[in-house]
Amino acid sequence: MSVIVNTDYESVLFHQKPSLKMVRELEFLGLWLNEEVQNVQSYDESYLSHIERYTGQRPKLCKKSNRLRNWWGDLTNLEVERFLNSKKTSLEIALALEENYGRILKNESDLELLDEKAHYIFKSFSGVSGKGHKSLSQLKATDFPLIAENLHSREVDFSTYCFSNGNKIYYQNFISQNFGYKGSLFDQEKASFLEELDFVKKFSHLNWKKYLDDVDYIYRFVRERGPSGFSIDSYIFEKGIRTLCEINYRRTMGVTAFEIAKKVSKERFQLFLILKTDEDYLRLSEVLEGMDSVLLSHDKTMFSYLLLSGATLRVLEEKLNRLESILGTSCSIKIQ
C-alpha cells in the first residue's frame, strides 16, 4: 500500500486548504520509513540511493495508486480529529488537571479580564503546533475567539508520544523564540523510561509522579475517543512542570525523527536538527558523514534536516560544536 505524506494535515483538517508547499518540503521524511510513497516532489536517483545506503531499503515512488493511506493524520473521522487537535480541547483538559495558565477570550472586550502585570501569548483554536501564536500588539478583531496563555520562561521543552499500541516515549524538544520547532534530542536506550532521562535527572526535585499521573489521564481521555498516536507537549519552567501545553493527535516531527534515528543509527543519543544554512548541500553531506552522522533532507528543501549521533551526550555536544564552527553560526541548542 502506498502512503501520502500529508504533512498539511491540519491545514486540511481545520481549513480545507491543502498545501503542496508544505508537503513538498517534508515529504522526504516519509521516504525513510515507508516502502512506497505517492510523491508530489521529485527526487534524484542519488538521493534514493542515499536513503537505501542507510536504511537498506530503496523507497518506491508512484504518481497514482488505488490503495492509499494518509500517513501524517487519518482525515477519516473529521469531527473527532478536529476535537482532539483543537487547542481549546487541550486547554479544557489542562484546566481539569488544575493547570490554570490559559483562558478563552470570546472578543476584544475580554482583554480587560487579563492581568496587566502578566505576559501572554495568544493562540487560535486550530493550526499547526507552534505556529500562529501572536502577541497583544498583533491581535485583530477577526482573531477572536482565541486562547490567552501565560508566557513562561521555559527551561526545557519536551514531549511524550503515545503510540496507538499503548507504548510511550519521552524526548527533549528545541523551540525557537517564535515557538517554531527546531529539533529533538533522543536517548534511544532510555526513551521509554522518563525518570532515567538526563533532563529529568537534572530536575529530579520536581513532581514527576504527578506528571506521569496527568499523562495517564490525558491518555485515557484521548483513547476513549480515537485510536491514533499522539503527542503531549510539555515544558519545565520556574514554577515546575507544565504537563499539557497542547495535544497533537497525529504523527509528529518528533516521533518521525525518532523512528528514522532507530533505523539509521545504533548510537544511543540522537540529535535531530532543522537548520537554515547557506552551506553547499554536498559539502554539508560530506561534513556530516565525517562525523558518522547523516543529512536526511535533499537539495530541494528550504531547510536542512540532519541527524547527529553519539554514544554519549558529550560526544554529541562535541559534534554539535564542530558543526557550528564549520557553519560559522550557532544552532542555539542547549542539550540538557
N, C-alpha and C positions, 0 to 999 in steps of 0.2 A: 504494500500500500504506500502511495506517495503522501508526503506531508506538504502543507502550505505553511511556510514560516510567517504566520500572520502577526508580526510584531506591531502592527497597527491595531491590534485587538481592541484596546479601549477607545480608540477613535471611532471604530465601527460600532462598538457596543453602546456607547453613550451618544454619539453624534451622527452615526450612519455615514461617516466620511472616511472611506478607505484612503490610505496614504501610501502610494507607491514609493515615495521618497523614504519613508521610514522602513519599509520592507527591503528596499534595495540596500540601505545602509547596514541592516542587521541580519539579512537572510543568511549570510555566510556562516553564522553560528550554527544553524541547523545542519549544515553540510558536515560538521564534525561529529554529529551524533545520530544522523539518520541515513539509512541505506539509499533512499530515493527522495528527491525534493522536486516539486513542481516549481521551477525557478522563474523569477522575473528579471533577475540580474544575470549578466553574462560573466563567465569565468574562464580564464586561460587554463589550458591543459596543465601548465606548470604549477598552477595553484592547486588543482585537483591532485596532482602528484605529491605536492607538499603535504596535503591532508593525509593522503594514503601512507606517506612515509612515517607519520606519527601515530596514526590510528590503525594501520593495517587494513584499511577499507577505503576504496575509492568511491566517493558518492556518485550515484547516478542522477542525471538531470533529465527532466521531462517537461515538455511545454504543455501537455494536456494528459489528464488521466481520468478514468471513470471511477477510480477508487481513491478518494482523497480524505484526509482528516486535517483539521486545524491543529497546529502544534503549540501556539502560544496560549490560546484560550478557546474554549469549545464553540461559543456562539450558537448554542442549541437551545438552552432554556434562558432566554434573554432576561426575563423578569428576575429570576434567581441570581443570575450573574451580575446584573446591574445592582441589585440589592447588596450582594456580598462585596462588590468592588467599590461601593459608594463610601466616600469619606464621612458621610453623615452616619452610616451604619457603624463605621469604626469609632466615631465619636460617641455614639449611644452605648456601645459596648464598653468603651473606656470609662464612661460615667458610671456604668454598672459596677466597674472594678474600682470605683472611687478615685479615679484619676481625673480630677476636675481642672483640666488645663485648656479647655476649649468650650465654646458655646456657639449656638446658631444665631446669626443676625438676620432677621427677616427683611429689613430695609435699612436705609441710611440713618433713620432716626434712632435705630438701636445702637448705633455707635456711641451714643451718650451713656449706655449702660456699662461701657468698658472702664477699667481703672486707668485714670490719667497717668499714673506713675508706672504702669506696666508697659512692656513692649510686646507687640503682637505681629503675627503673620496671618494672612488671610487666604483661605483655600476655597475653591469651588467644590461642590459635592462630587463632581466627576473629573476625570482626566488622568493622565499618566502619572504614576508615582513620582514625587519630587519635582513636578513641573506645575506651572500655573499658579504658584504662590505669588502673592502681591503684598506690598507694604501699604500703609494707610494712604499715602500720597498718590498711589496708583489706582485707587478704587474709583469705580464709576457706578452710577445708579443701576446699570444693567448687570452688574456683577452679583447683585443680591437675588435670592438669599445665599448666604455663604457661611463659612466657619471662621470665627476669630479664635486664634490659638496662641497661647503664651509662647513667646520666643525665649528659649532657654539657651544658655551657653553649654554646648554639648562636649562631653569628654570623649565618649566613644559611641559610634553608631553601630548597631548590629541587627541581625535578623535571625529568626527561627523559621526554617522552611519545613512545612508539614507535607509529606508525600501522601499520595492517595492510599498507600498501603499502611499508613499509620506511623511510619518511621519519621524521625525528625533530625535535622542537622542545624548547627549554630555556627555563625561566622560573622566576622567584623566587616563593616562596610566603610567606604570613604565617600564623603559627601562634600560638594563644593559649597562655597558661601551662599550660592543661589539655590542650594538644595538639589543640585543635579548629581546623579550617580557617577562616581569616578572609578569604582572598582571594589574588590573584596579580597580579604585575606582568609585562607582556609588552612586548618590543621587537619589533614586527611586522616591521620591516625586517631584523633580525638574529637572529630567533628560531631559525633553523636553524644558526647559527654560534656555538657555545658560547664560544669564546675571544674573540669580539668583543662579548660582553655586558658591561655596566658592572660588575656584581658580580664577574664573573670577573677583569676587569682589576684591580679593587681588590685581589684576592688572587692576583695573577699569579705570585707566588713558590711557590704550591702546585703539586703534581704533577698537572696537568690531563691530561697524556698518559696516565697510569695510569688516571685516572678514565674517559677515553674507551675505553681498552682493556677496563676492567671492564664498562662499559656494553655493549660488543660481546659480551663473554662472556655477560652476562645475556640479551641479545637472542637469541643463538643458543640458549641454554637454553630460553627460552620458546617460540621459533618452532618448535623441534623437537617441541613438544607442543600448541601451539594457535595459531590464525591471528588472533585478535582483537588490537585495540590495547590497550596497557597503559602504565602509568607506573612509573617508578623514582623513589622518593622518597629524597632525599639531603640532607646538610647539611654546612656548614663549622663546625668547632669549634676549640678551642685546639690540638689535635694535628694538624689538617689537614682532609682531606675524608673524610667517611663516605659511600661510594658507595651502599650499599644499606641504607636504613632499612627499607623494605618495598616489595614489588611490588603494584600494584593492577591486576589483569588484568580490565579493564573500561573503560568510559568514565568519566572523572573530572570533577570540578567544574572543574579547571584547563583541560583541553582543551576542555570545553564553553564556558567563558568566552572562551577564545582564539578559537574559531570564531565565536562571537557578535560579538566585537570586530571581527574581519575583515569581518563582514557589515554592521555598522552604522557603522563609522568608518574613515576613511583616515589618521587621525593615527598617527604612528609608535609612541607609547607609550600603553599602556592599563593602567589600574589597576582591577581587579575587586575590589569590596569587599562584605562581608556585615556589616551593621550592625544593632544593636538600638537603635532610636531612638523617641522619643515624638513626633517631628516629624510634623505632618499630612501625609498621603500626597500630596495635591495640591500643597501648599506645597513639599515635598521635590522633587517632579517639576519644578516651576517653577524652583527653585533650580538643579537640575542642567542644565536647558535653558539657563539663563542662563550656564552655564559650557561650553556646547557639549558636554555630557555627557548621559548618559541613565539614567533609573531603569528597570531591567529588570523588577522584580517588580511585582505588582499589589497591590491594597489588602487582600487576604485572607491574605497571608503573615505569619508571625510576625516575620520579619526583613526588612530592606530590602536588596535586591541591586542594586548600581549599578555603572556603568562610567564612570570618569573618563578623559578623553582629552587628550593634549597632544603638540605637535610635539617638545618636549624634556622631559627629566626635570625641569628647573627649572620649566617651565610646569605640569607635573603636580603638583609639590610645592606650588606656589602655590595651585592649585585645591584640593588636599587641606587646606592651612592655612585657606583661606577656608571650606571646608565645615565644618571643625572649629569655626571661630569662630561660624558660623551655628547649628550644633547645640549649641554650648556644651559640647563634650566632646572628648576625644582619641580618635582611632581606633586609637592605639597601633601605628602602622605606621611602619617605618623603611625608606625607599627607599634601596637601595644604589647 
